[in-house]
């Protein structure tokens, strides 16, 4: 599966092998458990992040991973997004400091 990540008008395809989604299930569960306690999303504390917000958090981690050259984390976070939002095709990551502005598009749109 491929998640197209858009950062400052540049498209970066991140390929997530199908086996990774199954192998990373425990990791994804820990992520969800951490987020269940609430999360600081830019300047706002979110008590119970919903599915989109959880993916916005993961997308922010993709941005950090891309900036530091950490392909493994970028791929894991892309896998989390693909698992959490079935049918997602694209993540347009906000780079202006407000992760709630990150948007997702489905394959059919």
C-alpha positions in Angstrom: 0.0 0.0 0.0 1.2 3.5 -0.7 0.3 6.7 1.2 1.0 9.9 -0.7 2.3 12.4 1.7 2.2 16.1 0.6 4.7 18.4 2.3 4.9 22.0 1.0 3.5 21.0 -2.4 6.0 18.1 -2.7 4.5 14.6 -3.0 6.4 11.8 -1.2 5.0 8.3 -1.7 5.6 6.1 1.3 5.2 2.4 0.6 4.0 0.3 3.4 4.4 -3.4 2.9 1.2 -5.4 3.6 3.0 -7.6 6.1 4.0 -4.5 8.2 0.3 -3.7 9.1 0.0 -7.2 10.7 3.5 -7.2 12.3 3.0 -3.7 13.8 -0.4 -4.4 15.3 1.0 -4.3 18.9 2.8 -1.1 18.2 -0.3 0.5 16.8 -2.3 -0.7 19.8 0.2 1.0 22.1 -0.1 4.2 20.1 -3.8 4.1 20.5 -3.5 3.4 24.2 -1.2 6.4 24.6 -3.6 8.6 22.7 -6.6 7.4 24.8 -5.2 9.4 27.7 -5.4 12.6 25.6 -2.9 14.4 23.4 -1.4 17.8 23.0 -2.2 18.8 19.4 -0.2 21.9 18.7 -1.7 24.5 21.1 -4.8 22.5 22.0 -5.2 19.6 24.5 -7.5 17.0 23.0 -9.1 14.8 25.7 -10.1 12.0 23.5 -8.7 12.2 20.0 -11.0 10.7 17.3 -9.7 8.7 14.3 -8.9 11.8 12.2 -7.1 13.5 15.0 -5.1 10.3 15.7 -4.1 10.3 12.1 -3.1 14.0 12.3 -0.9 13.1 15.2 0.7 10.3 13.2 1.1 12.6 10.2 2.9 15.1 12.4 5.3 12.2 13.4 5.8 11.5 9.6 6.8 15.1 9.1 9.4 14.9 11.9 10.7 11.5 10.6 11.1 12.9 7.1 13.0 15.9 8.4 15.3 13.7 10.3 15.6 11.0 7.6 14.0 8.3 9.7 12.3 6.1 7.0 11.3 3.4 9.5 9.2 5.8 11.6 7.8 7.5 8.6 6.7 4.1 7.2 5.3 2.9 10.6 3.2 6.2 10.9 2.0 5.8 7.3 0.9 2.3 8.2 -0.9 3.6 11.2 -2.8 6.1 9.0 -3.6 3.4 6.4 -4.9 1.1 9.1 -6.9 3.7 10.9 -8.5 5.4 7.8 -9.3 2.5 5.4 -9.3 3.8 1.8 -7.1 6.8 2.6 -4.8 7.7 -0.3 -3.2 11.0 0.6 -2.1 13.1 3.6 -1.6 16.8 3.1 0.6 17.6 6.1 0.4 21.1 7.6 3.8 22.6 8.1 2.6 25.8 9.7 2.6 24.5 13.2 -1.1 23.4 13.5 -1.4 19.7 13.1 -5.2 20.0 13.1 -4.9 21.5 9.6 -3.5 18.3 8.2 -6.0 16.8 5.7 -6.6 13.4 4.3 -8.1 12.3 1.0 -9.7 9.0 0.1 -8.6 7.1 -3.0 -11.9 7.9 -4.8 -11.9 11.6 -4.2 
